[in-house]
Amino acid sequence: MDIRPFWLAGRPATGGAEQIIRNSHDGRVVGVHAVPTPEQVEEAVAAAHAVRREAAALPIHVRAEALALVSRRIAERADELAQLISGENGKPIFWARGEVTRAVATFRFAAEETRRFSGEVQRLDTEPAAQGRLAYLTRVPHGPVLGISPFNFPLNLVAHKVAPAIAVGAPIIVKPAPATPLSALALGEILAETGLPEGMFSVLPVPNDQAGALVEDPRLPVVSFTGSGPVGYSIMDRVPRKHVTLELGGNAAAVVLDDADLDWAASRTALFANYQAGQSCIAVQRVIVTEPVAEEFTEKLLKAVAGLVIGDPADEKTQVGPLVSEQAAERVADWVAEAVAAGGRLLAGGTREGATIAPTVLADVPADTKVVCEEVFGPVLVVQRVPDADAAFAAVNDSKYGLQAGVFTRNLDLAFRANRELEVGGVIIGDVPSYRADQMPYGGVKESGTGREGLRSAMADFTYEKVMVLTGLAL
């Protein structure tokens, strides 16, 4: 099997070691990649630092056209990339194809936003003392970006680091998750076709225990991290003077109110509690349903869960595949066992076979158990019954997390009330919290992070506002 190179300052490179990537479903070897040496990591950082001014000065059309080329090339290689995602992640090919489609859109949106992300002017002669003065406002990159991406969306979450960086003219170094680096390395191949300046991008699949030097390097003033809360906050504590954006975890809730379409709510909740094997920070972990419809909804939910297709991620019909590793599945199974031991009722699933957890539904689970108050990151759903909308919204907010929430209602007043009261970064009315459009602002509050993704939002995060005042003008 060929050894995939990593990308050092826009060029393919091999290092002093190799790493084998295996499929979590059957253990087969998916790929082998080269691992950078510390000296090569230093070379990549030095190149990003050296090119930072040239990158910031790139004409808008150059950046936009490079991003549009990446979008087109991902689309042209869609099947290959989907197979790669499914192989290294264990994600069913159905969901992997969807991730590739989203990555195509992410780079396309970035190309479009690049052309709109230009300066604006502001007349200052609103006061006599500023007569003849005009302000020209622009946004300038902080400098090179360190993008640290997780395993669960190994292509599209890398895209959400790379695309906005290129859009604003910031060099970027990507550190992909050690479990799933192959998709990021394939993206490096496509980025190399753009003709962007040498040093504009590097993809460095280094082990996590070697990431500290990258995080602390003063030549990388921006750190964009997506992953677990403890790791994210340790980064923020480690480099308090850097500009750090964190997209962290959640325990997303879907609220089902009295007037909801129960068939729709049950089918969507069942599917999106288990898509990506629950390995999404906005997968439905809690479904909070009001008493008048609780029995009927739960019956429909269990029927929908029973209808999900579990199996080989390479099978086009599979909806629920394995977790990223057997170790991850063992942890989820332990959390389910803990919930049952604490008095929770197991309504469905609860079994493990290798890295695969059967879609699991629990009820009557104490509020202090991990499956309620932490992020499961597995195919586990907790049903919580409450008397009314007041109690439902309070239950959503009774969490240290605040990423997104879904509210199934057809009542416009309740929809706007949910938006006012729920302590989350996004409220999805009429659907699950798992909905995300890649161009919209995306991020959370409380322990779900700081900053926002979504192309324009991330572009703002990677830049600062600069003002030039022109004097003596006849306006």
N, C-alpha and C positions, 0 to 999 in steps of 0.2 A: 504494500500500500504506500502510495506517495506521501511524503511528509509535507504538510502545508506550512509554508513560510508565514512568519508574522510580518507586519508592515512597520518599517522604521523610516520615519521622515519621508513617507511616500514611496519607499522602495521595498521589495521583498527581501527578507533576511532570514537566515537560520542562526540558531544559537548554540549553546553548549549542551543542551538537553532536549529531550523529546517527551511528549505527554500523549498517552492513549486516551481516547474518548470512547466510551461504550454506551450502548442503548440500555436503558433501565428495564425494558420489558424482557429482553432475551439475552442480554449480555454481549451481543455481537459488537465487534469493533466498528465504529462509525468513521473514525478518522484518527490521524496522528498529526500533531502539530509541533513545531519548534518552539522552544521556550527562550526568551531573551536572557542574556547575561546582564548583570548589574552595569557593566560597561556600556552595553547597548541601550539600556534604559536611560543612562546618562546622556548618550548621544542623541536619543529621541527628544529628551527635554531641552537640551542645548539647541537643537534644530528648531523646535517650536518657539523658543525664546528669541532666537536670531531672526526668525521670519515674521515676528509679530507686527512690525510696522508695515512691511510689505503687504501682509495679509489684510490689515486694517484699511490700506489704501487701494485694495482691489476695486475696480469699477463695479458698480452694481450689476451691470449686465454680465460680467464675468462670473460673479458668484451665482446669479440666478440661472445662467445657462449650465453651469456645472451641476447645480442641484437638479435641474430638469433632466440632464443626461443620466444622473444616478437613478432618478425615478423611472426613466425609460428602460434602462438596463436591468433594473430589478424586475420589471414587468416581463422583459424578454427571457429572463432566467427564472421565472416564477416557479416552475415545477421543480427544478433542481434545488432551489432555495427551500421550498416547502419540504422536500424530502430530507434535506439537511437539518432543518429545524426539528422535524419529527424524529429523526434518528438520534440527535444528540440530547434532545429534551425529553423524549418519550411522549410528546404531544401528539394526539391523533392527527392524522394527515388532514382531516376536515378543518380542524382549528389552525393547523400550520398554514394551509392555503389562505385562510382568512388573515393571518398575521402578515403574510407576504403582501396581500392586497393593501393592507393598512400601511405597510412600509412604502409602497408605491405612492400612496396618497400623502404620507408624511413628507416625503421629499418634494412632491409636487406642490403641496401647500407652502413649503419653505421657499420654493422658487417664486411663488406668487407673492408671498409676504416680503421677500427681499426687494422686489420692485416697488412695494408700497412703503417700505421702512426707510423713508428718506427724511430730510429735515423739514422743519416748518418755520414760519416767520411770525413774529409778534410785534405789532406796533406798540411802542412804549409812550407815545405822546398823549396818553390818557391824562397825564399830569403836565402842567406847564414846564416843570423842570426838565422833562424828558423830551421836549420838542425837538424834532429832527433825529430822533433815535429809533433804531429798529433792532430787535433781537432775532438772531438766527439760531435755532435750537437743533442740535443733532444728538445722536446717541453714539458713543464710542466704546469699543470693546475694553473690558477691564484688562484683557490679556489672554494668554493661552488657557484653555479649559482642560481640566482633568475630568473625564466622564467615566464613572464607575457604574457598570450595568449589572442587573441580576440575571438569573438563569431562566426565569419563567417566560419572558418574551425576548429571546436572544437576538432577534433581528430588529424588531420595531422599537424596543426601548433603547437600543444602540442608536437607531435612527433619530430618536428624540434628543440625543446628546449631540450627534454629529451635524444634523441638518441646521439647527439654529446657530451653531457655532460658525459654520461656513457662511450662513446667511449674513451674519454681522461682521465677518472678516476676522474671526478669532481662530488661531490654530487649536487643534484638539488632539489630546492623547486619550485613547479609549483603553480602559482596563476591563475586559469582559469577564463574566463569571467563569471560574475555572472549570465548572461542570459543562458549560456550553459556549466555548469560544469559537466554534467553527463558523457559525453564521456571521459573526463579526469579522472574521478573517476573510470570508467570501465578500463581505461588503468592502473590505479594504481593496480587494481586486478591482471592484467597480470604481471606487474612488480614485484609484491609480490611473483610470482612463480619462479623468477629467482635465488633466493638464494643470491642476492647481499647483502653486509654488511648492518646491521641496521643503519639507518641514511642516506643511499645513496640517498633515494628519499622520498619526501613528496608531497602530493597534497592537498592544503589548499584552499577550496572555501570560502574565506573571502570577505566581501563587499569591493567595491573599496575605500570607505572612510577609511578603515583600512589597506590599502596597503602601506601607507607612512612609517610605522614603518619597514616593510620588506625592502623597498627600501633603507632606511637610515642605516640599520643595518650594521656595519662594518664587521661582520662575513660573509657577502655575497658580496664579492668583484666584482662579475660580475652580471650585470643586462641585460637580453636579453628581449626586449620589442617589441611586434608587436601590432600595433593599430593606433590610431589617432595621428596626428602631435602635437597638443597642449599638449596632455598628455605625449607623448614621450619626447618632448623637456623640459617639466617641470621636468621630471625625471632626464634628463641630467644636468639641471641647479641645481637641488637639491643635486646631488652627483657628483660634477665635478671631484673628485679624483678617482672615480670608473671606471671600464672598462664597458662602456655602449654601447650596440649595439641596433640600432633602425631600425625596418622595418615599415615604415610609409605609408602614403597614396600616391595617384597619381590621375591624370585625363587622363588615358592612351589614346593615339591616335593611330588609324590605318590609314595609308596613302595608298590611292588607286591611282596608277599612270596610265598613258595612256596605257601601255602595259599589265596591269593586266588581269588575268582571272576574269571577272566581276561576273560570276555566283558563283565561289568559294568565292570571296571576299565578295559578298553580303550575302551568306549563313553563312559564318563564322562570319562576323560582326554582323549579326542579332542575332545569337545564343549567342555569347559571350559578347554582350552588355547586355544580359538578364539572362545569367546563374547565379545561386545563387541569383536570383532577383537583379542582378547588385551589390551584396554585396561582391565584390572582388576588391582589390586595383589595379588589372590589367584587370578588366572588361573594354570593349571598351566604353569610354565615348564620345570621339570625333572621327569622321571619316572625314578625310581630303582628298577630291577627286579633281583631276585636271579637268578643264573645258571640255576638249574634250570628256570625258566619264561620266561627272557628271549626265546628265539627265538619261542616260541608267542605270547607277549604282543605282541611287536613286529609279528608278522604280523597279529594281530587289530587292533592299534592303527592300522596303515597302512590296513587295509580300512575301519575306522571313519572315519578322516580323509578318505579318498577319497569317502565317502558324504555328506559335509557339503555343504550347498547354499550356494553363494557367489553373490552378486549384488546386485540393487537392494534397498536396505534397506526400500523401500516394499512389496516383495512379501512376502506373508504366509508364504511358504515359505522365505525366505532365513534362513539361520542365521549366516552370516559376511558382514559388510558391510565398508565401507571404514573406514580409520582416520580420525581427526578431521580430518586434513589431508594433502595430498600431501607436505608437508615431513616430517611424522611418518613416512609410509610410506617415504620415501627413506632416513631414518635407519635404520629397521628393516632395509631391504634391504642397507644398507652393513654392518650388524652381521652379517647372514647371510653376506655375501660374505667378511667378515673371518674368520668361523669356518671356512668352507670352505678359504680360503687357508691357514689354520693347520693343516689336516689333517682337519677334520671331514668326515663323509660326509653328503651331502644325500639323504635317503630319500624326501622328498616336498616339493612346493611350491618355494619359493624365488624365485618370479617376482612381479613387480609390474606392475600396470596402474593408472596414476593413483594414487589414494589407497588402492587395494586390494592387499593382500599375500595371495597364495594360502597356505592353511594349510601351514605348513612344519615338517618333522620332520628333526632332525639327530642324528647319532650320532658317537661317537668324537671328541668336541670337546674340545680341551685346556681344562683347568680355569681357565686365566687369561684366556680369551676373554670378551668382553662378554656374549655370550648365556648364559654360565654364571654369571658372578659379578656382573653388574649386572642391573637390571630392564629387560627388553626392551620391555614395554608394547606388544606386537604379537603376532600369531598365530604364534608360534615356540615349538616344543617340543624340548627336548634329551633324548634317551634315554641314561641312564647305567646300565651293567651293573655289578653288584657281587656278590661271592660269597655274602653272607649278611646277616641282619638287623643284625649288628654293624656291618658296613661301610655298610649302607643308612642307619642312624641317624647314623653319623659323617658321611656325605656330606650329609645334611640340614643338620647343624650346621656344615658347612664353608662358611659364608656369613656375610657381615657383616649380613645381614637375618634377621629372625625374626618374621614375621607369623603365618602359619598353615601347617600341613602336613597332608597326608592320608595315611592308612596303610590300605592294602587288606589286611586279614587277618581271619580268623575265630577267631583264637587270643586268648582273653581275657587271658592272661598277657602276650603281646606287646603287646596294646593298652595295658595299664597300664604296661608298660615304656616304650612310646613316649611316653606322657604324662609319665613321670618324666624321660626323657632328652632329649627334643627341646627345643631352645632356641627356642621359639616362643610366641606368645601364645595360640594355639589349635591343638588336635590333633583332626582329624576322622577317626574310625575308620570304615572301610568306605566311604569316599567321598573325593572330591577336596578339596583345601584351599579350593576356591572356595565352599564352603557357608557361608552366613551367615544366621542368623535375626536379625531386626532388634532383638529385645528382649534378645539375649544380649550379654555383654561382648565387645567387639571391639577389638583393638589388638595391638601387637607389642612386641618387645624388640629389643635391639641397635639397629641403625640403621633399624628399622621404626617408631620413634616412641616416644611417651610419653603416658600417659593412656589412657582407654578410651571408646569409643562404646558404643551400646546404651543405651536410655533411662535406666534407673536409674543406670548407671555414669556417663553424661554429666551427669546431674543432680547426682551427688555431686561431679564435677569442677568444676561451675560454682558450687559452694557451699562454705562452710566450717562446721564444727561449732561451735555456741555452747551454753554451759551456763549455766543459771540455777539457783542453789541456794536452796531455800526452807528457812527455819530456824524452829525452835520448833513443829514439827508433832507431833501425837499420832498416830503411825503404827501 
